[in-house]
Amino acid sequence: MKFISNYIATFIIVLIFTSCESNTYSEIEGETIVTNPTYQKDIKPIIDSNCISCHDNGSGIGGFPLLTYDDVRLSTESGNLIFRIESATGELSMPRNATKLSPSKINLIKLWAANNYPN
């Protein structure tokens, strides 16, 4: 019985030490940590590289533009942009037919919104 107790205690200790993780999304992806994102510096590059190919003028595949600060802010305020980029799969998931945005990029857009959309 003592052997089983020691085995369980050892297992729990090993589990605790191996389950601790200190990396953030940014460290994992090699990105710098941004605490006060702005549209011009942080959000626009994400939108330009992942969304503009479809959301360029509102009449194309995307159906509505994401060209300007106001376009992106309105889509984020309505909840549509966040909902779409967080959707795992399916028709609503964005970007469509492309790699899902990284958690750090999604969190950056959320932080931008939480900080009242600085330009």
C-alpha positions in Angstrom: 0.0 0.0 0.0 2.9 2.3 0.8 4.3 1.7 -2.7 1.0 2.8 -4.3 0.9 6.0 -2.1 4.5 6.9 -3.1 3.8 6.2 -6.7 0.7 8.4 -6.7 2.5 11.2 -4.9 5.4 11.0 -7.3 3.0 11.0 -10.3 1.1 14.1 -8.9 4.4 16.0 -8.4 5.6 15.2 -11.9 2.3 16.2 -13.3 2.4 19.5 -11.6 5.9 20.4 -12.8 5.3 19.3 -16.4 1.9 21.0 -16.7 3.2 24.5 -15.7 3.7 26.7 -18.8 5.0 30.2 -18.8 4.9 31.0 -22.5 2.4 33.5 -23.8 1.0 33.4 -27.3 3.4 36.1 -28.3 6.4 34.2 -27.0 5.3 31.1 -28.8 4.8 32.9 -32.1 7.9 35.1 -31.8 5.7 38.2 -31.7 6.3 41.2 -29.4 3.8 41.8 -26.6 1.6 44.8 -27.3 -0.3 46.3 -24.4 -1.8 49.4 -26.1 -2.6 48.5 -29.7 -3.6 51.2 -32.2 -5.4 50.7 -35.4 -2.6 52.1 -37.6 0.3 50.3 -36.0 -1.3 47.0 -35.0 -4.7 46.3 -36.3 -4.5 47.6 -39.9 -1.6 45.3 -40.8 -3.7 42.2 -39.5 -6.7 43.3 -41.5 -4.6 44.2 -44.6 -2.9 40.8 -44.7 -5.9 38.6 -43.8 -9.1 40.4 -44.9 -8.7 43.0 -47.6 -8.4 40.4 -50.4 -12.2 39.8 -50.0 -13.3 42.9 -48.1 -11.9 45.5 -50.3 -14.9 47.6 -51.5 -18.1 46.0 -50.2 -19.3 44.7 -53.5 -17.0 41.7 -53.8 -16.9 38.3 -52.1 -16.8 39.8 -48.6 -20.0 41.8 -48.9 -18.8 44.7 -46.8 -15.5 46.7 -46.7 -12.8 46.6 -44.1 -10.7 49.3 -45.8 -10.8 52.1 -43.2 -10.6 52.6 -39.5 -14.3 53.3 -39.4 -15.1 50.1 -41.3 -13.1 48.0 -39.0 -14.3 49.7 -35.9 -18.0 49.4 -36.9 -17.5 45.7 -37.6 -15.7 45.1 -34.3 -18.3 47.1 -32.3 -21.2 45.1 -33.8 -19.4 41.9 -32.7 -19.4 40.6 -36.2 -15.6 40.7 -36.8 -14.7 39.1 -33.4 -17.4 36.4 -33.9 -16.2 35.6 -37.4 -12.5 35.4 -36.6 -13.2 33.3 -33.4 -15.4 30.8 -35.3 -13.7 27.5 -35.5 -15.0 26.3 -38.9 -17.8 26.6 -41.3 -19.4 29.3 -43.4 -19.0 32.0 -40.7 -15.4 31.4 -40.0 -12.9 34.0 -41.2 -10.7 34.3 -43.0 -12.5 32.0 -45.3 -10.4 29.2 -47.0 -7.3 30.4 -45.1 -5.4 29.8 -41.9 -7.3 31.0 -38.8 -5.8 34.0 -37.1 -3.5 33.2 -34.3 -4.9 33.6 -30.7 -2.5 36.5 -30.2 -3.9 38.4 -33.2 -7.4 37.8 -32.1 -6.6 38.9 -28.6 -4.9 42.0 -30.0 -8.0 43.0 -31.8 -10.1 42.4 -28.7 -7.6 44.5 -26.6 -7.9 47.3 -29.2 -11.7 47.2 -28.8 -11.4 47.1 -25.0 -9.1 50.1 -25.1 -11.8 52.1 -27.0 -10.4 51.7 -30.5 -7.4 54.0 -30.5 -6.5 55.1 -34.0 
